[in-house]
Amino acid sequence: MLLEVRELDVSYGAVHALDHISLEVNEGEIVTLIGANGAGKSTTLRTISGLVRANRGEIRFDGRPIQRLPSHRVAALGIAHVPEGRKPFANLNVRENLLLGAYRLKGSGRATASMERVFQSFPRLRERLSQPAGTLSGGELQMLAMGRGLMAQPRLLMLDEPSMGLSPILVEEVFAIIREINQAGTTILLVEQNAHMALSVASRAYVLETGRITLAGPASELERDARVRAAYLGG
């Protein structure tokens, strides 16, 4: 098992954001968390990556407890977090943004090789290398955010709402790339409000409601579940 979360509890002041949630991600899987806004999906990723401190519970990555590590040490273990909203360094160009994702790789040769692998998934970024990130389209920004995460050659890539704000055609393109990244060997934990797309690429899924996991199982089974269909798939 690559990632194991056990009885994770998180509060923001008086607000109980996560209520003793447990989940697992095996090497090579795509696992998705679905749920409404405010369910705790983003908080789950932020806690795993060390940006939010849990009140209690355990997070283990490749058998090692990481819940007390700062975020830069979590990243150094091989966990890349692509946050909601893309968040590029707008005044830097595409190449500079990508290189920031490779800060922990030693030697320019490794960074160059990593960038070439990113271009295999996102050839459009090669065409935009010298363009300021703040001038990219929404779809290109999402590709840049994912590419920056991949620059570190992570074992686990955590994606937070990659389809947000994109046209239906671009959503299809982004999810096709997510499949390709996974097939190339990267394990993925996906937070996504577009439940149909998320369940179509994932092997397993968890449903999060007001900080609690209410359903879990193979993605294909949850896609057929009447409760999931009614709440997240339009019936």
Buried (B, 14 or more C-beta within 10 A) or exposed (E): EBBBBBEBBBBEEEEBBBBBBBBBBEEEBBBBBBBBEBBBBBBBBBBBBBBBEBEEBBBBBBEEEBBEBEBEEBBEBBBBBBBBEBEBBEEBBBBBBBBBBBEEBEEEEBBEBBBEBBBEBBEBBBEBBEBBBEEBEEBBBBBBBBBBBBBBBBBBBBBBBBBBEBEEEBBEBBBEBBEEBBEEEBBBBBBBBBBBBBBBBBBBBBBBBBBBBBBBEEBEBBBEBEEBBEBBBEE
